[in-house]
Amino acid sequence: MNVYFDNAATTPIRKEVIQVISSVMENCFGNPSSVHAYGRTAKTNLETSRKGIAAALNAAPQEIIFTSGGTESDNMILHSAVKDLGVKTIISSSIEHHAILHAMDALKLLHGIEVLFVNLLDDGSIDLKNLASLLQKDTSKKLVSLMHVNNEIGNILDLTKVGELCHVNNALFHTDAVQGIGHYTFDMDQLPVDFLSAAAHKFHGPKGVGFSFVRKNSGLQPSIHGGSQERGLRAGTESVHNIVGMCKALELAYANLNSEKKQVLDLKKYFIEKISILFPNVVFNGLSGSDNGSTFTLVNVALPISKEKSSLLDFHLDLKGIACSKGSACQSGSSSGSHVLNAVQQSTIKDWPSLRFSFSIFNSKKEVDYLMEVLKDFSA
Ligand SMILES: Cc1ncc(COP(=O)(O)O)c(C=O)c1O
């Protein structure tokens, strides 16, 4: 049996999405910047998709800038905020994706900006009191960049609370919503968020395409120089077929949101019930063991397995056709390991193997049962 429990890494593309992508590739190959009929058809497809995505998020179409995905969107916004908006301090957390952490490292070197990390509570949530004090530390121009849903432990950030806190302190707010878009509703007209990043492949769309939400009149300047695509902000011929596919994937995600969310949450609860029977001492990393405060799509478990057995765990799961993500904390003396688990795990369980299982509508309880059968060998 082959089981794909790694949907936080990427999701399978919906059949309807593959169909529209193929149709655009076949019938609409024009360059959207060309003025002839081929170009005009491509442009119509592009702008219809922009409107569709904007409508799904209650944003204005001109606030949606197409990019190659989450990493580019994160980099674009952080770099532009420093280069164009006079940001001197970025406040973020140590459990962000590397697209944020490494972009901030580069900005420190390139522009000498200050990077401040907000404290985390024991469960991995952001300490909002500490965030308030960092925002009030001095009068330098600040950008707060905090992710909506953590890709390893699933913790969800209250975007309204954080955005309001930023704005009363005259700071800009960016959220990496790569794991949240298509899974939760967003009303960009109401949310106090200035910038947001998204990637289609996390909501059953194609890879290599995403978007930045950039609030109107933000003052951002071009991040990639060249042609005048994307209102001059991001040059380069748009990947029309992927963009149309992304729009279709987002529309389908929101059309079926409640029923699909329930289906995946039921699966997560079933998984939690079964793994807790098999490993009564299992620890759920971050808030991932709850259905409140954590996304319905993933669970990250630290398993009480002996060192000898745990060295075989990844190999065994792979051999049995099960795909999931390994995310253990670094073992003492080693420099690798998950920076997220290193930040949030208690030292007593840092030697235990941790695994992230992430689900989608294409998974079933039968697959969870099969996984438990396979894990039985490790539970005794
Ligand atoms: C939270 C988060 N941010 C950014 C990214 C990077 O997105 P992409 O792979 O589209 O560049 C990912 C992908 O794993 C992610 O989970």
The ligand as a MOL file (V3000), in Angstrom:
LIG
                    3D

  0  0  0     0  0            999 V3000
M  V30 BEGIN CTAB
M  V30 COUNTS 16 16 0 0 0
M  V30 BEGIN ATOM
M  V30 1 C 5.3970 28.1460 5.6610 0
M  V30 2 C 6.0990 28.0450 4.3500 0
M  V30 3 N 6.6560 29.1410 3.8030 0
M  V30 4 C 7.2790 29.0920 2.6250 0
M  V30 5 C 7.4060 27.9260 1.9210 0
M  V30 6 C 8.1030 27.9260 0.6110 0
M  V30 7 O 7.1750 27.8380 -0.4320 0
M  V30 8 P 7.6120 27.3630 -1.9100 0
M  V30 9 O 8.0020 25.9530 -1.8060 0
M  V30 10 O 6.3830 27.5840 -2.7450 0
M  V30 11 O 8.7230 28.2540 -2.3470 0
M  V30 12 C 6.8610 26.7440 2.4540 0
M  V30 13 C 7.0070 25.4440 1.7580 0
M  V30 14 O 7.2610 24.4290 2.3500 0
M  V30 15 C 6.1920 26.8110 3.7050 0
M  V30 16 O 5.6440 25.7250 4.2610 0
M  V30 END ATOM
M  V30 BEGIN BOND
M  V30 1 1 1 2
M  V30 2 1 2 3
M  V30 3 2 2 15
M  V30 4 2 3 4
M  V30 5 1 4 5
M  V30 6 1 5 6
M  V30 7 2 5 12
M  V30 8 1 6 7
M  V30 9 1 7 8
M  V30 10 2 8 9
M  V30 11 1 8 10
M  V30 12 1 8 11
M  V30 13 1 12 13
M  V30 14 1 12 15
M  V30 15 2 13 14
M  V30 16 1 15 16
M  V30 END BOND
M  V30 END CTAB
M  END
